[in-house]
Amino acid sequence: LTGEGAAGSSRAKVDKASQLSYADVMARVRPVKELDVIARLPGRQIPNAELILKIAKDEVDNWNRPREPLPSLGELSGKQPLWQELEEMLKVNPEDLPIIMVPCNKNAPVNILNATMLLQDGLYGRPPMNSVRYFEAARKEMVEVVRNIKGKQWKFEVRDSTKGFTKSHWLRVVAVITDGNDWQFKDWPFENIVDLFTTIKGVYFKACDKNEQMPIHVTQWSVAILPMAPTQLQHRFGAVRDAFWMQVEHFLSSERLKKFVNHTSIEGVRHVVRMTKPVL
């Protein structure tokens, strides 16, 4: 068609559409039928019509009912995450708080003297000289830290000694902060270091002040190595704290593989420690 012919055809269509009356429109409307009517039309079969109607009816009846939360991956697999085990212990005895172990070492970057400051407040500083000098007398048996995990306020005990620990205590130990000395684990109820860090989350804080070097054997342990910031950059220790809790929360969300034993314990030995070579 030429340009004029095409234009004329378009105008004719518009004129024809504008001449449609309401009766014409209603004559062309196709009525919408309910599924119940369509399913029961004579001579027409719809597979599973009764099931479809039942599902639709149940959906309408339960439309305003609160929906139950979807099960977690652990529940679907039949495995119980560690945090649920801890909650069951707390129901039996509210004083059975989860435990985080720290080195019984006044020279460790993180010990019981400054654990609350770092793990709860996100600040860091070496303990006062008097507390370090009289470490055995000044330190407490246990301190507490609080952290929001999965929308709930969790309280943890921080300890540096397992003296007098019972089976109940060991089941509550969820993490250990190590300074790299394996004598820290002397008499712990495991056959070896591998089993220990399978059962308990291990964390090593790598200090960066004075270019302190890390023992080589720590890199062979299954621990999370978290670099620390220089002490003058206090604003960075909030991220260090959050990195620690991210490791702990991930461990709490997984099923614990218990490798505790009764017939033996780790032999803690003070040995010559080789340090990693500095990066030039």
C-alpha positions in Angstrom: 0.0 0.0 0.0 1.1 3.6 -0.6 1.4 6.0 2.2 -2.0 7.5 1.5 -3.7 4.0 1.2 -2.2 2.9 4.6 -3.3 6.1 6.3 -6.8 5.6 4.9 -7.0 2.0 6.1 -6.0 3.1 9.6 -8.6 5.8 9.7 -11.2 3.3 8.6 -10.3 0.9 11.5 -10.5 3.7 14.0 -13.9 4.8 12.7 -15.2 1.3 12.8 -14.0 0.8 16.4 -15.6 4.1 17.5 -18.9 2.8 16.0 -19.1 -0.2 18.4 -21.9 0.0 20.8 -22.2 -1.2 24.3 -24.3 -4.1 23.1 -21.6 -5.1 20.6 -19.0 -5.2 23.4 -21.3 -7.2 25.7 -22.0 -9.6 22.8 -18.2 -10.3 22.4 -17.5 -10.6 26.2 -16.6 -14.2 27.2 -18.0 -14.9 30.7 -15.4 -16.2 33.2 -16.5 -19.4 34.8 -15.4 -20.7 38.2 -13.1 -23.7 38.3 -15.9 -25.7 40.1 -18.3 -25.0 37.1 -15.6 -25.8 34.4 -14.6 -29.0 36.2 -18.1 -30.3 36.1 -19.1 -29.5 32.6 -20.7 -32.5 30.9 -18.3 -34.3 28.6 -15.2 -32.5 29.9 -12.7 -34.0 32.4 -10.0 -32.2 34.2 -7.4 -34.4 35.9 -7.2 -34.1 39.7 -10.1 -31.6 39.8 -11.2 -32.7 43.3 -7.6 -32.3 44.6 -7.2 -28.9 43.0 -10.5 -27.7 44.6 -9.5 -29.1 48.0 -6.1 -27.4 47.9 -7.7 -24.1 46.9 -10.3 -24.4 49.7 -7.6 -25.1 52.3 -5.6 -22.1 51.0 -8.6 -19.8 51.5 -9.5 -21.2 54.9 -5.9 -20.8 56.2 -5.3 -17.4 54.4 -5.1 -15.4 57.6 -3.5 -18.1 59.8 0.1 -17.3 60.8 2.5 -19.4 58.8 5.0 -21.6 60.6 8.7 -20.8 60.0 10.4 -23.1 57.5 12.7 -25.7 59.0 16.4 -25.1 58.9 18.8 -27.2 56.9 19.9 -28.9 60.1 16.3 -29.9 61.0 15.7 -31.2 57.5 18.8 -33.4 57.6 18.0 -34.6 61.2 21.1 -32.9 62.6 20.9 -30.6 65.5 23.1 -27.4 65.5 25.2 -26.8 68.5 23.2 -23.7 69.6 20.2 -25.9 70.1 22.2 -28.3 72.3 23.2 -25.3 74.4 19.6 -24.0 74.7 18.6 -27.4 76.0 21.3 -27.3 78.7 20.2 -23.8 79.6 16.6 -25.0 80.1 17.8 -27.6 82.6 20.1 -25.1 84.4 20.1 -21.4 83.4 23.6 -21.1 84.9 25.1 -23.5 82.4 26.4 -20.8 80.1 28.5 -21.5 77.0 32.3 -21.3 77.7 35.1 -19.6 75.8 38.6 -20.5 76.8 41.5 -18.1 76.7 45.2 -18.7 77.5 46.4 -18.7 81.1 49.2 -16.4 80.0 49.7 -12.8 81.1 51.7 -12.1 77.9 49.1 -13.4 75.5 47.5 -10.8 73.2 44.1 -11.8 74.6 43.7 -13.2 78.0 41.2 -13.1 80.8 42.3 -9.6 81.8 41.3 -7.9 78.5 38.8 -10.5 77.0 35.7 -8.5 78.0 37.1 -5.3 76.5 37.8 -6.9 73.1 35.0 -9.5 72.7 32.2 -7.4 74.0 33.2 -3.7 73.6 35.3 -4.0 70.5 38.2 -2.2 72.2 41.8 -3.4 72.9 44.5 -2.6 75.2 47.2 -4.4 77.2 46.2 -5.0 80.8 47.6 -2.6 83.4 51.1 -3.4 84.7 49.9 -4.1 88.2 47.4 -6.7 86.9 50.1 -8.3 84.8 52.7 -8.3 87.6 50.2 -9.9 90.0 48.5 -12.0 87.3 47.8 -15.0 89.5 46.2 -13.0 92.2 44.6 -10.2 90.1 42.8 -12.4 87.5 39.3 -13.6 88.1 38.2 -17.2 87.8 35.7 -16.2 85.2 34.3 -13.2 83.4 31.2 -12.8 81.2 30.6 -11.4 77.8 27.3 -10.8 76.0 26.6 -11.1 72.3 23.5 -11.0 70.1 23.4 -14.2 68.0 20.4 -15.1 65.9 18.3 -12.3 67.4 18.9 -13.5 71.0 21.2 -12.2 73.7 23.7 -14.9 74.6 25.9 -14.7 77.6 29.2 -16.5 77.6 31.7 -17.4 80.4 35.3 -16.7 79.6 37.8 -18.9 81.5 41.5 -19.6 81.4 41.6 -22.8 83.5 39.9 -26.2 83.1 40.8 -27.2 86.7 37.8 -29.0 88.2 36.0 -29.3 84.8 33.3 -32.0 84.7 31.7 -33.5 81.6 29.1 -30.9 81.7 31.7 -28.1 81.6 33.4 -29.6 78.5 30.1 -29.9 76.6 29.6 -26.2 77.2 33.0 -25.2 75.7 32.4 -23.8 72.3 35.5 -21.9 71.4 39.1 -21.5 72.5 41.5 -18.6 71.9 45.0 -19.9 71.6 48.3 -18.1 71.9 50.1 -20.8 69.9 51.4 -22.8 72.9 50.1 -26.3 72.9 50.8 -26.7 76.6 47.6 -24.6 76.9 45.8 -27.8 76.2 47.5 -30.1 78.7 45.2 -32.7 80.2 42.3 -31.7 77.8 40.2 -34.8 77.1 41.3 -35.4 73.5 43.6 -37.8 71.7 45.3 -35.1 69.7 45.1 -31.5 68.6 43.1 -32.4 65.5 40.2 -33.8 67.5 40.3 -30.8 69.8 39.8 -28.3 67.0 37.1 -30.6 65.5 35.1 -30.4 68.7 35.9 -26.8 69.7 36.3 -23.8 67.5 39.9 -22.5 67.6 40.9 -18.9 67.1 44.3 -17.4 67.0 44.7 -13.6 67.2 47.7 -12.5 65.2 49.2 -9.4 66.8 50.7 -6.9 64.5 52.5 -4.7 67.0 56.3 -4.8 66.8 55.9 -7.1 63.8 55.3 -10.1 66.0 55.7 -13.4 64.1 53.3 -16.4 64.2 54.5 -19.9 65.1 54.6 -22.1 62.1 52.7 -24.9 63.7 49.7 -22.6 64.2 49.2 -22.6 60.4 48.9 -26.4 60.6 46.2 -26.2 63.2 42.5 -26.0 62.1 42.0 -22.6 63.7 40.8 -19.2 62.4 43.7 -16.8 62.2 42.4 -13.3 62.8 44.8 -10.4 62.3 44.7 -7.6 64.9 45.1 -3.9 64.3 47.8 -1.7 65.8 46.7 -0.6 69.3 46.6 3.1 68.3 43.9 2.3 65.7 41.1 1.5 68.2 38.3 2.0 65.6 39.4 -1.2 63.9 39.0 -3.5 66.8 35.2 -3.5 66.4 35.8 -5.3 63.1 38.2 -7.7 64.9 35.5 -8.5 67.5 32.9 -9.0 64.8 35.2 -11.4 62.9 35.7 -13.5 66.0 31.9 -13.8 66.6 31.3 -14.6 63.0 33.5 -17.6 63.4 31.8 -18.6 66.6 28.3 -18.1 65.2 29.1 -20.2 62.2 30.4 -23.0 64.5 27.2 -22.8 66.7 25.1 -23.1 63.6 26.7 -26.4 62.6 26.4 -29.9 64.1 29.1 -30.6 66.6 31.3 -33.6 66.1 32.2 -34.7 69.6 35.7 -36.2 69.8 36.0 -36.2 73.6 37.7 -39.2 75.1 38.0 -40.6 78.7 41.0 -42.9 78.3 43.7 -40.3 77.6 44.4 -36.6 77.3 46.7 -34.3 75.4 50.3 -34.1 76.6 51.2 -30.5 76.7 54.9 -30.0 76.0 56.8 -26.8 75.9 58.9 -27.1 72.8 61.1 -24.8 70.6 58.7 -22.8 68.5 59.7 -21.9 64.9 58.4 -18.7 63.8 57.1 -17.8 60.3 59.6 -15.8 58.2 58.8 -12.1 58.0 57.5 -10.7 54.7 60.1 -8.4 53.2 
